[in-house]
Amino acid sequence: MTQNEYIRKMQEIDGPPSDVEEIKLRSRYLRGTLAETLKDPITGSIPEDDNRLMKFHGSYLQDDRDLRNEREKQRLEPAYQFMVRVRAAGGVLTPEQWLVMDELAHKYANGTIRLTTRQAIQFHGILKWNLQPSIKEINDALLTTIAACGDVNRNVMCNPNPYLSEVHGEVLEWAQRISDHLTPRTRAYHEIFLDGEKIYDSRGEEAEEEPIYGPVYLPRKFKIGIAIPPSNDVDVFSQDIGLIAIVEGGKLQGFNIAVGGGMGMTYGDTQTYPQLARVIGFCKPEQVVDAAEKIVTIQRDFGNRSVRKYARFKYTIDRRGGIEWFLEELHRRLGWKLEEARPFRFEHSGDRYGWIKGSNNRWHLTLFIENGRIRDWDDYPLMTGLREIARIHTGDFRLSPNQNLIIGNITSQKKKKIEEIVERYKLATGERQSALRRSALACVALPTCGLAMAEAERYMPSLLTRLEAIMEEAGLRDEEIVIRMTGCPNGCARPYLGEIAFTGKAPGRYNLYLGASFTGDRLNQMYRENITEQEILDTLRPIIHQYAKEREEGEHFGDFVVRKGYVKPVYDGRDFHAR
């Protein structure tokens, strides 16, 4: 399809294409003027058009909002910096790769590593002149930043499941195959960030193509995650494509496919909402890459390219004709039909901490990493301890979807040495943290995220301390409650799947949500709007105490608040705003 045909098709569906679609179309497969603007020594910034394209390469421009006012007073430009996101399918790294990440954090970034809720690594504070060398060194370590952001399929998540080791290895392989298959084919990434050389083709530049994405890629970001029951730590129903591994007799039989999940929404616009992916059928392992590709092409061809906030895959399904329409289109493109979905059962969405022996007689150690931030504090040399482990470890490092870190595939011979390092550096294995803190997620928010309306990562620990006191009063210190916080409504920490959740409205003010399920298959609902910390505590204290006294055996907090009528159960995002 030619560029003009793409423009005509976009206009036919939802109206004139947005400015972002025009930028992508003019970009020559994501090149724009990036090569030139990154060399400009006058400013630490880049033009907005190039920033839009930079996201496809795994980075985007930020500034330190803590310094914004002071720098403005001094008539200085904002403290521009770049976030760089490293994509690793399933969140698995070798110890050698971990050491490279550690080195890059100190060499180019702000001395920290951030584990994301999508099993990726983020660096913050990278200056423009260091972008190219940092990305090249990431690539040299056999990792990549391409498609870590942007209107493409992002990092493919995979349950790190330490207690079904053989199955995890097989599922991880399929995650990697899906990821590789859906990675953009543009040569721009290599030209701009790796060797600096334009790659010539005998057919000419106009012959370059994206066989899956086309010249304008997808209307918005696209996310895929694979869960292995009984664990739903990837929050499989929050994904554009959620794959549920069906294991029978210890063998992988295939995947149930769920489609149309997503967390983001816009305040004040009830046409936007979080949504749960819906299970549509089952496929065999060898069919899953084909199925993923065809689902992506449906979103490519029918997603809204006029208004970006309506462009996510969940809206494409809900507004084009629902699941029946989608299945008909999918089967037409596949040339074969999905089988009936197989039974499955989730029991939790959190991590299992400490030492676990896998089915392959290897050990796995899950460490608690508060909000995914890895650094050395004065009284807690976390980063140094992990560096020491990486120097002797012969297995792998697994990034958890809950922002924790699993030291995986530890041999019996190495286990004692790693235990000694854990003890020496007092690395957190979850015993000293409350169940509430262990079950918490928060996005980065301030000072680097330009969308943040309130704090999240920096504030969540102190709020948890106050909530822990209430839990202690009620005798619930060891009770797991899924709790999430984001600085805005876009949902990076999957707040709408929290039994208790907060989204930022303004500095020091949050919306409070209650009632999601413990296993991640029901959305929550707003209970209080635009409230302060004291109002949060005053609201939650009586509910938590009532839960302690009146819960049924085995009843989770989210189920309790629904049963007691604090909020209604929400299984379809189109009911999310109903009160």
MIFI-375636 format. One record per residue (C-alpha): x, y, z. Coordinates in steps of 0.1 Angstrom, whole numbers, padded with zeros to 4 digits, always signed. Each point is the difference from the previous one (the first is absolute). Example, Ala and Ser with C-alpha at 12.3 -4.5 7.8 and 13.67 -1.06 7.14 Angstrom:
<atoms>
+0123-0045+0078
+0014+0034-0007
</atoms>
This chain:
<atoms>
+0000+0000+0000
+0014+0034-0010
+0002+0030+0024
-0028+0017-0018
-0021-0031+0003
+0007+0000+0037
-0011+0036+0004
-0032-0007-0019
-0007-0031+0022
+0006+0019+0032
-0024+0027-0011
-0027-0025-0009
+0000-0015+0035
-0001+0028+0026
+0007+0033-0017
+0031+0019-0007
+0032-0016+0014
+0015+0016+0031
+0033+0019-0001
+0018-0030+0013
-0011-0021-0030
+0013+0027-0023
+0033+0000+0018
+0003-0038-0003
-0009+0002-0037
+0026+0027-0008
+0027-0017+0022
+0014-0024-0027
-0005-0029+0023
+0008+0017+0033
+0030+0020-0012
-0013+0036+0000
+0028+0023+0008
+0013-0019+0030
+0035-0005-0013
+0004+0037-0004
-0017+0013+0031
+0018-0024+0023
+0033+0016-0011
-0012+0036+0008
+0022+0012+0028
-0020+0032+0007
-0029-0016+0020
-0006-0032+0020
-0034-0002-0016
-0013-0013-0033
-0030+0012-0021
-0034-0016+0009
-0003-0017-0034
+0033-0018+0007
-0010-0008+0036
-0031-0018-0014
+0023-0021-0021
+0026-0005+0027
-0026-0020+0020
+0001-0027-0026
+0038-0003+0006
-0006-0005+0037
+0005+0034+0015
-0017+0034+0005
+0007+0034+0012
-0007+0011+0036
+0011+0027+0023
+0006+0001+0038
-0032+0016+0012
+0015+0006+0035
+0024+0025-0017
-0024+0015-0025
-0010+0031+0019
+0035+0009+0012
+0015-0004-0035
-0027+0022-0014
+0008+0027+0025
+0037-0003-0011
-0011+0002-0036
+0014-0034-0007
-0016-0026-0022
-0017-0029+0020
+0023-0027+0012
-0006-0022-0030
+0008-0037+0002
-0010-0032-0016
-0016-0031+0013
+0013-0031-0018
-0019-0033+0003
+0017-0033-0006
-0022-0028-0015
+0006-0036+0010
-0028-0025-0009
-0012-0016+0032
+0023+0022+0021
+0028-0025+0000
+0037+0012+0000
+0033-0018+0004
+0022+0010+0029
+0024+0015-0026
-0028+0021-0014
-0010+0011+0036
+0036+0012+0006
-0002+0021-0032
-0033+0015+0012
+0017+0009+0033
+0029+0016-0018
-0022+0020-0023
-0020+0013+0029
+0031+0016+0015
+0017+0009-0033
-0029+0018-0017
-0031+0001+0022
-0008+0012+0036
+0016-0030+0017
-0032-0020+0003
-0018-0028-0018
-0038-0001-0002
-0018-0033-0004
-0033+0007-0018
-0034-0016+0004
+0006-0015-0035
+0032-0018+0008
+0022+0026-0017
+0029+0021+0014
-0001+0038+0000
+0028+0024+0003
-0007+0036+0009
+0021+0031-0003
+0018-0008-0032
+0012+0032-0018
-0005+0004-0037
+0037-0003-0009
+0001-0034+0018
-0030-0015-0017
+0018-0016-0030
+0028-0015+0020
-0023-0014+0027
-0023-0016-0025
+0029-0015-0019
+0014-0015+0032
-0034-0015+0008
-0001-0015-0035
+0036-0013+0005
-0013-0019+0030
-0025-0017-0022
-0029+0020+0013
-0020+0027-0018
-0021+0031+0005
-0018-0001-0033
-0038-0003+0004
+0003+0004+0038
-0023+0031-0005
-0020+0013-0030
-0030-0012-0020
+0011-0035-0004
-0001-0032+0020
+0020+0006+0032
+0019-0024+0022
-0016-0034+0001
-0006-0010+0036
+0004-0035+0013
-0008-0014+0034
+0034-0006+0017
-0015-0031+0018
+0029-0014+0020
-0019-0032+0010
-0007-0013-0035
+0034+0004-0014
-0002-0022-0031
-0034+0016-0010
+0014+0035+0006
+0029-0007-0024
-0024-0011-0027
-0024+0029+0005
+0029+0024+0001
+0011-0013-0034
-0035+0008-0015
+0001+0034+0016
+0033+0007-0017
-0013-0013-0033
-0030+0023+0001
+0022+0029+0010
+0025-0006-0028
-0028-0005-0025
-0017+0033+0009
+0032+0021+0003
+0000+0028-0026
+0022-0007-0031
+0011+0036-0006
+0037+0005-0005
-0002+0034+0016
+0009-0013+0034
+0033-0014-0012
+0007+0031-0021
-0006+0025+0029
+0012-0018+0031
+0023-0029-0009
+0024+0004-0028
-0009+0034-0013
+0001-0013-0036
-0029+0002-0024
-0008-0035-0012
-0005+0000-0037
-0023-0024-0019
+0003-0006-0037
-0037+0006-0003
+0003+0035+0015
-0013+0015+0032
-0036+0001-0013
+0001-0038+0000
+0003-0002+0038
-0031-0013+0016
-0015-0012+0033
-0018-0033-0010
-0022+0000+0031
-0003+0036+0010
+0001+0019-0032
+0014+0036-0003
-0021+0015+0028
+0003-0029+0025
-0028-0004+0025
-0025+0026+0012
+0013-0003+0036
+0022-0022+0022
-0007-0038+0001
+0007-0024+0029
+0003-0037+0002
+0004-0021+0032
+0001-0038+0007
-0012-0014+0033
+0006-0035+0014
-0028-0009+0024
-0004+0000+0029
+0020+0032-0001
-0014+0031-0017
+0029+0023+0009
+0001+0014-0036
-0036+0012+0005
-0010-0019-0032
-0034+0017-0003
+0017+0035-0002
+0017-0010-0032
-0010+0008-0036
+0007-0037-0006
+0001-0022+0031
+0012-0035-0004
-0008-0026+0027
+0023-0030-0001
-0019-0032+0003
+0021-0027+0017
-0012-0036+0003
+0021-0028+0014
+0030+0024+0003
-0001+0007-0037
-0009+0032-0019
-0031-0007-0021
-0005+0035-0014
-0015+0033+0010
-0034+0015+0007
-0002+0034-0018
-0016+0030+0016
-0003+0033-0019
-0007+0037+0007
+0013+0008+0034
+0015+0033+0010
+0004+0023+0030
+0001+0036-0012
-0028+0025+0001
-0005+0038+0000
-0015+0019+0029
-0034+0015-0008
-0005-0020-0032
-0023-0030+0006
+0006-0013-0035
+0034-0010+0013
+0003-0028+0025
+0022-0029+0012
-0010-0033-0015
+0005-0037+0006
+0012-0023-0028
-0026-0026-0009
+0009-0037-0006
-0009-0009-0036
+0014-0035-0005
+0030-0023+0000
+0030-0005-0023
+0028-0025-0001
+0036+0013+0007
+0010-0001-0037
-0030+0022-0009
+0005+0028+0026
+0024+0021-0021
-0023+0000-0030
-0030+0009+0023
+0019+0028+0016
+0010+0015-0034
-0036-0001-0014
-0014+0016+0032
+0025+0028-0003
-0009+0005-0037
-0037+0004+0010
+0010+0028+0023
+0022+0015-0027
-0028+0001-0025
-0030+0009+0023
+0015+0020+0029
-0009+0037+0003
+0027+0022-0015
-0019+0032+0004
-0003+0003+0038
+0029-0016+0019
-0019-0004+0033
-0025-0022-0018
+0026-0020-0019
+0008-0029+0023
-0010-0035-0011
-0027-0003+0027
-0019+0028-0017
+0005-0015-0034
-0018-0031+0011
-0027+0017+0021
-0009+0025-0027
+0004-0020-0032
-0024-0028+0009
+0012-0018+0031
+0015-0034+0004
-0022-0016-0026
+0012+0024-0027
+0035-0004+0011
+0000-0038+0000
-0015+0000-0035
+0027+0023-0013
+0028-0020+0018
-0011-0033-0014
-0002+0015-0035
+0036+0012+0003
+0013-0032+0016
-0017-0024-0024
-0006-0023+0030
-0021+0002+0031
+0009+0001+0037
-0010-0029+0021
-0023+0003+0030
+0018+0015+0030
+0014-0025+0025
-0007+0002+0038
+0025+0019+0021
+0001+0015+0035
+0019+0029+0015
+0008+0002+0037
+0020+0032+0004
+0016+0028-0019
+0029+0007+0023
+0035-0014+0004
+0011-0029+0023
+0030+0013+0019
+0032-0017+0013
+0015-0033-0010
-0019-0024-0022
+0013-0032-0015
-0011-0005-0036
-0009-0032-0017
+0034-0002-0016
+0018-0001+0034
+0012+0035-0004
-0007+0027+0025
-0017+0033-0005
+0001+0030+0024
-0026+0028-0003
+0012+0033+0015
-0023+0028+0010
+0009+0032-0019
-0022+0029+0012
-0016+0016-0030
+0026-0016-0022
+0027+0026+0008
+0035-0015+0003
+0026+0023+0015
+0023+0001+0030
-0015+0018+0031
+0022+0010+0029
-0013-0029+0021
-0009-0024-0028
+0026-0007-0027
-0025-0019-0023
+0017+0008-0033
+0034-0011+0013
-0014-0032+0014
-0016-0009-0034
+0032+0008-0017
+0019-0024+0022
-0026-0027-0007
+0003+0006-0038
+0038-0005+0002
-0003-0036+0012
-0035-0011-0013
-0003-0025-0028
-0038+0001-0005
-0021+0029-0009
-0017+0032+0013
-0038+0002-0005
-0018+0033+0003
-0034-0006+0016
-0032+0017-0013
-0003+0013+0036
+0032+0019-0002
+0020-0026+0020
+0031-0020-0010
+0004-0037-0001
+0035-0015+0001
-0008-0030-0021
+0014-0035-0007
+0025+0000+0029
+0020-0032+0003
+0003-0017+0033
+0037+0007-0001
-0006+0038-0004
-0029+0002+0025
+0021+0003+0031
+0022+0028-0015
-0031+0020-0011
-0015-0005+0034
+0031+0015+0016
-0002+0031-0023
-0037+0004+0008
+0008-0001+0037
+0030+0023-0003
-0019+0027-0019
-0033-0007+0019
-0019-0004-0033
-0038-0001+0005
-0015-0034-0005
-0035+0011+0012
+0001-0012+0036
+0005+0034+0016
-0026+0018-0022
-0037-0001+0006
-0023-0019-0023
-0015+0034-0011
+0034+0014-0010
+0010-0032-0018
-0032+0003-0021
+0004+0036-0010
+0008+0016-0034
+0007+0036-0009
+0010+0018-0032
+0029+0024-0003
-0021+0032-0001
+0018+0031+0012
+0025+0015-0006
+0007-0015-0034
-0033-0010-0015
-0016+0029-0019
-0035-0014+0005
+0001-0004+0037
-0025+0021+0020
+0012-0013+0034
+0027-0021+0016
+0000-0038-0001
+0034-0017+0003
+0014+0025+0025
-0032+0003+0020
-0014-0036+0001
+0025-0013+0027
-0011+0027+0025
-0037-0006-0006
+0006-0037+0004
+0016+0006+0034
-0032+0017+0011
-0022-0026-0015
+0021-0027+0016
-0008+0015+0034
-0037-0004-0007
+0005-0036-0012
+0019-0007+0033
-0028+0015+0020
-0024-0024-0018
+0023-0030+0004
+0005-0003-0037
+0038+0005-0004
+0003-0033-0019
-0030+0005-0022
+0008+0006-0037
-0020+0028-0016
+0009+0010-0036
+0007+0037+0002
+0011+0023-0029
+0008+0037-0005
+0006+0022-0031
+0006+0037-0004
-0026+0003-0027
-0029-0020-0015
+0020-0016-0028
+0005-0032+0020
+0037-0009-0002
-0001-0019+0033
-0033-0017-0010
-0020+0019+0028
-0034-0011-0012
+0008-0036+0009
+0009+0010+0036
-0022-0010+0029
+0010+0034+0013
+0013+0025-0025
+0009+0037-0003
+0003+0022-0031
+0015+0035+0003
-0023+0030-0006
+0022+0028+0013
+0030+0004+0024
-0010-0019+0032
-0035-0010-0014
-0011-0033-0014
-0031-0020-0011
-0006-0031+0021
-0011-0032-0017
-0013-0032+0016
-0012-0034-0009
+0023-0017-0026
+0005-0037+0005
+0031-0016+0016
+0006-0020-0032
-0003+0028-0025
-0032-0009-0017
-0022+0029+0012
+0004+0038-0002
-0003+0023+0029
-0023+0031+0002
+0006+0035+0013
-0011+0003+0036
+0012+0035+0009
+0012+0028-0023
+0028+0026+0005
+0008-0007+0036
+0030+0007+0022
+0022-0024+0020
-0020+0006+0032
-0033-0006-0018
+0015-0032-0015
+0009-0013+0035
-0033+0011+0015
-0019-0017-0028
+0019-0033+0000
+0004-0005+0038
-0037-0010+0007
-0001-0022-0032
+0031-0018+0010
-0012-0006+0035
-0033-0012-0012
+0018-0024-0024
+0020-0014+0029
-0032-0007+0020
-0026-0010-0027
+0019-0017-0028
-0009-0035-0009
+0026-0028+0001
+0025+0005-0028
-0017+0032-0012
+0023+0026-0016
-0004+0037+0006
-0012+0008-0035
-0028-0026+0002
-0009+0012+0035
-0006+0037-0011
-0021-0012-0029
-0021-0023+0022
-0005+0028+0025
-0011+0024-0027
+0027+0025+0002
+0004-0003-0038
-0016-0020-0027
+0018-0029-0017
+0014+0011-0034
+0008-0027-0026
-0004+0022-0031
+0018+0034-0003
-0031+0015-0015
-0016-0002+0035
+0031+0015+0017
-0015+0035+0003
-0035-0011+0011
-0007+0009+0037
</atoms>
